[in-house]
């Protein structure tokens, strides 16, 4: 079969995200004169255990417009983004305050590509971000029954994964390495909204392995054809 051309985020979604970014431009500009804050210690791709799963494992084709806040003990950064999952491709586009592209992370199958078009480095390696996206948005224990407390647990890829449900909705997911390397847990909490049906309306990932948090708010979603 001929190679498929790379999929692109729709122009309407980018325009919507740009308007959201412009709305917060004044607040961001007020902080522009502050001195640079310290960042996390240097982290390499190999520091984060886990296996990138192909985008088809998401089980849905969707475009989400989101606002992401990354924070660590002595710094934070917020940005608007578009996350698109379609077929065997996942595309994450980060936007500048002016609504232009700052970086793109593309996962095709299990091959990762990162392009930074801004002068701002990511606080974490691109692989960390995609692994965290999968931990938040991809299914892990689907098909397993819930116990009497509305929970289920299994070992996946060297990790103990635990999920907790309330009234049929996933409210928490945790990851813990069986070999305790690194020690601690990753905890993801979820909140729902009737307007967002293909994923959580809000999610917060607390990465206890590396000491940072990601807050993800989904502002709009568009189902896509497979």
Secondary structure, DSSP 8 states (H G I E B T S, - for coil): ----------HHHHHHHHHHHHHTHHHHHHTTTS----------GGGS------GGGG---EEEEEEEEEEETTEEEEEEEEEEEETTEEEEEEE-TTSSEEEEEEEETTEEEEEE-SS---SS-HHHHHHHHHHHHS-SSTT----TTSEEEEEETTEEEEEEEETTEEEEEEEEETT-SS-S-EEEEEE-BTTB-SS-SEEEEEETTTTEEEEEEEEEEEE---
